Amino acid sequence: MGFRVSSLWKAPEVNPVNHKARLIPGLNPLNPYGRVFFISWIGFMVAFWSWYAFPPLLSVSIKEDLTLSQAEIANSNMLALTVTLIVRITAGSACDMFGPRWTFAVLLLLGALPTGLAGAVHDAAGLTILRSFIGILGGTFIPCQVWTTGFFDKNVVGTANALTAGLGNAGSGITYFAMPAIYDSLKYDRGLESRVAWRVAFVVPFVLIVAAALVMIFACPDSPTGKWSARRRMLDQQFAKRDAFITTVKQPKVEASEMATYATSEDKTDRVLRRTPGRRQDDHQTNDQDLLEAASWELVEKPTVEGSSSAVFSLPTLTLIVVYFSSFGAELAVNSFLGAYYLKNFPQLGQTGAGNWASMFGLFNAVLRPIGGMISDALYRSTGSLWGKKMLIHGLNFGMAAFLLVIGLLDPQSKALMFGLVFGLSFFLEASNGACFSLVPHVSPSSNGEPILDSPGDLIKQSAHTSTVSPGIITGVTGASGTLGGILFLLVVRYNLDDYAKSIWIIGVICIALNLAVIWIRPIPKGQLGGR
């Protein structure tokens, strides 16, 4: 399915079996698929803005007002991520139980409260406690990705996830630009004292977070099939459609029009289910992949202990954990000190100038993270194998590590060299994050174990016994691993204090070692339905 510009605002084609969109109407908020896409990234963006609103002002204004040491600043950075880690671990299960929309909205509202109370901070202990509670907002990444995964089909889910995450992550760049600008306006244009100006500046993200949460609650659906509480009924219907479709494709020569008519008999408004990309249109012979694809639709149920354990402790999930630990962990760590690093090497920039340049690192997410997802989806469409997606992630991780080593070992004193190297780092790092979450939706072992299939006949026998999956758990664990990476990498920074260059090259060495350790693992468990 080629890209058409009109698909950005037209109602998308919908898979008649799982009701997921096969295109992304990103410029059409009136369409439910477009609205969920829009609010997903907007909600995550304002959450990320507030989550990282302190670092741009910590180097000078807040540090001087609260008389903070470098160690106290590092401690507040780590504890903020620690709460995020806990929230991300639990948010996946919350999404499966209560739905990603409500999980998303509740986390936004919980994080908005400490954001609005930023003005109450008067010492290092208060700063650490407040930032810990603001860390709740970092957990919004999980419902953001689960919500998007639930609305977009496998042919575009990698791109959809990368776009929502990338545009949302751009909040880390916006905050480096916006918070110093708001502070300067309040101090120099409104005449507020510095100690008052930085506190009032936090009112802006507070208002935006509350507004996003209210729109999410009152204007968006839980899932393409309606309320989350009604998913049991829709689950039964999906099983019926899947089994009917498997029976249909078992016949050696089935016309596409007949197959589509049968599959859409319950809903005349659904569009025809397209053929597998890359397959010849005149080829009506059933093959193994047809049958595997027929049984691969996501059917989400309340998670069980057995199913969750099977998903979390599989080797493919370990791979996701390790690569996201490396790439997003490095991003969180660099975001925490990049403005201070620029200010140290180029003091003439000042707090606002250093913040403006540091904002570029986060803003690149809006383009580079989606590029990672798009390249990943393109590889999958062209090769039909998930190995392409997996090796892309490792390649990008190695590129990221190489730039970390170069920056750390050179410790550039030239602005042009420094900014050029940081752009190279952001390309590989942020594209890797997008590529990782393009693979995540594929790694969802069934709750009661995957049947090992040797032939299409085995699929027909086993299809009735295939259990449901819990994609929120995989997303939650993977997302949490990135936060854990940020915590441990900031621990490296904590003990190197303001020797940022040394911290950077140490992080690079760790990332290379971690990727080498898991590069041999299969992208999905052997025998999993719908994967190769």
N, C-alpha and C positions, 0 to 999 in steps of 0.2 A: 504494500500500500504506500504509494508515493505521497510526499508532503504537498499539500495545497494550501496557499495562503488563506483561502476562504474558510478552511477548517478551524481557523483561530476564532471565528465568530459564529459559524453555523452549528446547528445541533449535530452532535456527533453520531456516527453509526454505533449501534449498541449490540454487543454480543447477546443473542436471545436466550442463552442458557444461564449466564451468571449476571446479566444486566449491566455489565461493565462497558464503559466507553472505549472505542478503539481509536479515537482521536482525542486531542486535548483542545477544547474550546476556551483557550486561556483569556480571550478578550470578550467573552460573553457571560457576564455575571448573572444574566437573567435565566440562563440555562442552569439546571441544578448541578450538572457536572462542572461547568465553568465556574459556578459560584463556590462550590466546595474547593476547587483548585485555587481560586483567588483568595478565599478566606484562610486556607491552609497556610499559604506562604506569608500573607499579611500578618496572621496571628503569630507565626514563628518569628517573623522579622522583628516585630515590636517586643516580643519576649527576649530575643537575643540582644536587642538594643539595651533594654533595662539590665539584663544579665551582665553585660559588659560595660555598663554606664560609668562605673567607678574608675577603671584603669586610666582613661584619658585625663582625668583630673587628679589622679593620685600622685603623679610625679612632682607636682608643685603645689597647687592650691590646697587640696585636702591634706597632703603630707605636712605642709607648714601649719595649717590651722589646728590639726590634731597632734602635731609634733610626733610624727610616726617615724620609726626606724625602718630600714630596708627589710629586716627580718619580719617585722610586724605586717608590712605590706604583703610579703610572700605568704605569711600564715593566713591572712584573709583571703588571698587568691585560692589557696589549697582547700580551705574549709568551705568556700563557696562551691567548689567543684565536688566536694565530698557529699553534700546534700543533693546535688544534681545526680550523682551516681546512684544514690539510694532511690531517688524518684524515678530514674530511668529504668532501674531494675524492676520496680513494682508497676510502672505505667503500662508495660506490655500486657501483663495479666489483667490490669484494670480495663484496658481497651477491649480485650476479649470478653470480659464479663459485663461491662456497662456500656461499651461502645466508645470509639475514639472521639466522637464529637463532644460528649459530656466530659470525658477525661481531659480533653484539650481545654475546654472552657473552665473547668474547675481549677486546673493548674494555673491558668492565666489569672483568675480572680485571687487565688491564694498568693501568687507572686506579686500581684498589684499592691497588696496591703503593705508589705515591707518597703516597696518602692516609694509609696507615698509617705512613709515614715522616715525617709532618709534624713530629713532635717532634724530628727531627734538625736542623731549621733554626736557625741562630744568627746569620745576617747577611743583608743585602739580596741578595747574590748567590745565597745558598742558597735564599732565598724565591723568587727569580725562576726558578731552575732547577727547583725542586720544582713550582711552579705551572704551569710549561711542561708537565711530564709529566702533571700532573693534567688538563691541557687535553685529553688523550686522551678523557676522559669526555664532553666536549661532542660528540664525533663519534657517540655512541650514538643521537643523533636520527635519523640516516640509516637504520640497520637497524630502528629502531623503526617508522618510517613504511613502509619497504619490506615488512616482515613483516606489518603490518596491511593494507597494500594487497593482499597476496597471499591474504588470508583473507576479505576482504569485497568484495561485488559493487559495481558502479558506482552502484547506487541508494542505497547507504549508505556508500560508501567515504570520501566527504568528511566525513561525520559521525564515522566511526570514526577517521580520521586526526586530526581536530580534537580528539576526546576524548582519545586517547592522548597527543597532543602537549600538549594543554592541561593534563591532569592531571599529566603529566610536568614541564611547565614550572613547575607550581606548586611544584616543588622549590626554585625560586629564592626563593619566598616562605617556604617552610618553613625554609630555612637561615637567613634573616634573623631568624626567630623562635626556632628551635631552638638555633643555635650560641651566642647570648648567654645563653639559658636554661641550657644545659648548663654553660657557663663559670661563670655565677653560682652554680649548684649546687655545682660542684666547688670554687670559691673560698670561698664563704660557708658552705655546709653541710658540706663535707668538709675545709675548712681548708687547701686547697692554695694555694701561692703563685700569683700571677697568671701568671708565666712558665711554671709547670708546668700550670696549669689549662687554658690555651688549647691546649696541646699534647695533653693527654689527651683533650680534647673531640673530636679527630679520630678517635678509636677508634670512635665511634658510626657515622659514615657508612661507615667501612671495613668493619665487620661487616655492615651492611645491603647493601652492594654485593656482597660475596662471597656472601651468602645468595641474593640475586636471581639472580646468575650461575649458581649451582648448580641452582636450581629450573628455570631456563631450559634448562640442559643435560640434566637428567635427567627432566623432566616435561612437556616441550613438543615438538610436532612441527615439522619444517622447513616443511612446506607442507600444504595440504588434501589433497594426493594422496600424501603420504608423504615419503620421504627426498629431499633435494635432488639426490642423485646419480642418482636414478631418473627425473629430469624428462624425459629424452629419450624414454623410452617413453610417458610421459603426454602429451608434446608431440604424438607421432604420433597418439595416440587423440583429442586435442583437434582436430587437423586433420581427422581422419575425421568426427568429430561435426559440426564446422563445415560441411564440404562437404556432408554429408548434409542438414543443416538448410537450407543455401542452396538445394539442389535441391528440398527440400520446400516452402519458402516461395515458390519460383518459380511453383508452381501457383496459379491464380487464386482457388480456393476450397478452403482446407484447414481442416478443423475443428481447433480448438485441442487437443482431446483426442487426435486422431490425431497431431498434430505432437509433443505432449509424450510420447506413448507411444513414438514412433519415437526421440526424442532420449534417452529413458531406458531403452532396451532392455537396456543393459549393466548397469544397476544399478537393481533394482526398489525399492530403499529411497529413491531420490531423489524429491523432490517435483516437482510439475508446474511447469515454467518459466512464470512469470507473463507476462502481456502487457505491452507497453510502457506506462508510466504515462500516463494521460490519453487512451488510445485507447478508443473505444467498443467494448463487448463484443459488439455484434451486427454489427460490421463485419468481415467475413472477406476483404475485398479486399486484395490485396497492394499495398503502396506502396513508394516508394523507401526510406523510412526503415527499414522492416522489413528490407530487404536489407542496408542499411548496418549496422544493429545486428547482424545475423546474422554479419557478418564482423569484428566489432569486439572479439572476446574477446582478452584478453591472453595471449600465448604467449611465455614467457620462455626464452631460450637464452643460452649463453655469448656475451658481447658481442664484436663485431669492431671493428677500428679504423674501417672505413668507416661502419658503423652508428652507432658512438658519435659520430663527427664530425658525421654528419647530425643526430643528436639534439641535441648540445650547441650547434651553431652555427646552429640555426634561430631565426628571429625570435621565435616564441612562447616558446621557452626563454629568450631574452634578456629578455622581459617578466617571466617568473617570477624571473629573477635580479635584475632591477632592483627589483621591488616587495618582494621578501623582503630584499634588501640594505637597503632603507629601513626596513621595519617591524621585522624581527627585529634588524637592526643597531642601531636605536634602542633596542630593549628591552635588548640586552646592555650597551650603553653606560650607560643609565640605571640598570640593576641594579648596575653597578660603583660608582657614586658616590652613589646616592640616599640611603643612610644617612648618608654624610658631608655631603651637602647639607642634610638635615634638621638634623643636629647643628650645622652652621654657622649656619643661620637661627634655630634654636630650641635653644640650648645647654642649656637647662634640662631637656631630654628625657634627656640622658645617653646613653651607648652603647646600653644595653638598650632604652630608650624609643624612640630613633631607629630601632633595628633592628626593633622591633615595628611601628612605623608603616610602615617601608620594606617589611616583609614583605607588607603588603596588596597592593602593586603586583604581586608575583609570584603571590600566592595567587589573585588575580582570574583568572589563567589557567585555573584549573579550571572556570570558568563561561564566561568571555568568549571564549576561543579556540574551544571547542566551539560556541558560539553563532554564530561566524563561519562555521564549516563547515556548520552546520545551515541557516542562512539561505541559504548558497550552494547547497546541495542542493535546498532548497525552490524557489529561483529556477529551477534547472535543470529540476526536475520540472514546474513550471508553464509555463515558456516553451519547453522543449525546445531551448534555445540556450545555448551556452557563453559567448556575449556577456554574458549576465546575470551569470555568475560573474565574468567579467573586470572588468566595470564596477563591480561591488560592491567588488572589491579596491581599485580606484583611488579610489572614493568614501571608503572607510575610511582609505586612506592620506592623502587630503587632510584628513580630519577629524583624524587623528593629528597631521599637520603644523601644523594650526591651533592645537591645544592646546600643542604645543611652542613655537610663537611666543608665545602668550599667557603661558605660564609663564616663558619666558626674558626677555621684555620687562618683565613686571611684577615678577619676582623676589619673590613674595609673602612678606610678613613676618607674615601672619596664618595661624594653623594651619588654621582652617576653610577659608580660600580656597585655601591650598596643597594640602591633602588633597583638596578637592573637584576642583581642576584636575587633580591627578594621577590621580584616579579617571576623569575624562573622557578623559585621555590613554590610560589603560590600556584603556578600552573600545574605542576605535578601533584602537589599536595591536594588541592581542591578538586582537580579532576579525578584523583584517586578516591576521594570521598563519594563523589557522584557515581563512579563505576562500582564501588562496593555496594551501595544501596540499589543498584540495578540488578545485582546478583541476589540480594537478600530475599525477594519474593519467591525465588525458585527453591530456596532451601527451607522447606517446610515438611519434615517427615510426618507421616500420619500418627495420630495419638496412640494407636495400639500396634504400631509397627508396620513397616512397608512390606508388602508381599514381594518376593523376588520372582521376577517374570522372565521366563526363557523363550516364550513364544506368544503370539496373539491369542492362541487358545487359552493360555494361562490367564491372560488379561480378562477374557470373558468369564472364566470361572471365578476369578478373584474379585472382580469389580463390585459385586454385591456386598463384599465383606470389607471394602476399603473404608477406613475411618476418616474422620474429619481432621483438619489441621488447625493450628493456632498461630497464625502469622504474627500476631502481636507479641508473642513471647520471643520469637527470633529477632524481631525488630528491637524489642526492649533490651535484650541481652547484648546485641551488637551495638546499639546506641550507648549503652552503659559502659561498654568496653572502651569506647572513645573517651568518655569522661574519666575512666580509671587511668587511661594513658596520660590525660592532661594532669591528673593529680601527681602521678609518679614522675612525670617530666618536670613539673613545677617543684617537686622535691629536689631534683637535681639543681634547679635554679636557686632554690632556697639555700643550699649549702655552698653555692658558688657566689651568692650575693649579687653584686653588680658586674661580675665577670660573665656577661651574657654570651660572649663569643665561645668561651669554653663550654658553657651549658649547651649551646647549639650543636657543636660538633659531637658532644657525647650523645645527644639525642639521635643524631644521624647514625652513629655506630650501632646503637640499640635497634633502630628501625631495620637496618640491613640484616642483623642477626635474626630478628624475629621473622622476617619474610623468608629467609633461607630455611628456617625451621619448618615452615608449613607449605612451601611451594609445591611439594609432591602430592598433597592431599587432593582427592577428587573434589570437583565443585559441588556435587550433591551425593547423597548416599547411594551406593550401588543398588540397582533395582528399583529406585524411586520412580513412581509413575510420572510420565510426561517429561522426563529429563534424559539427557545424554552427556 
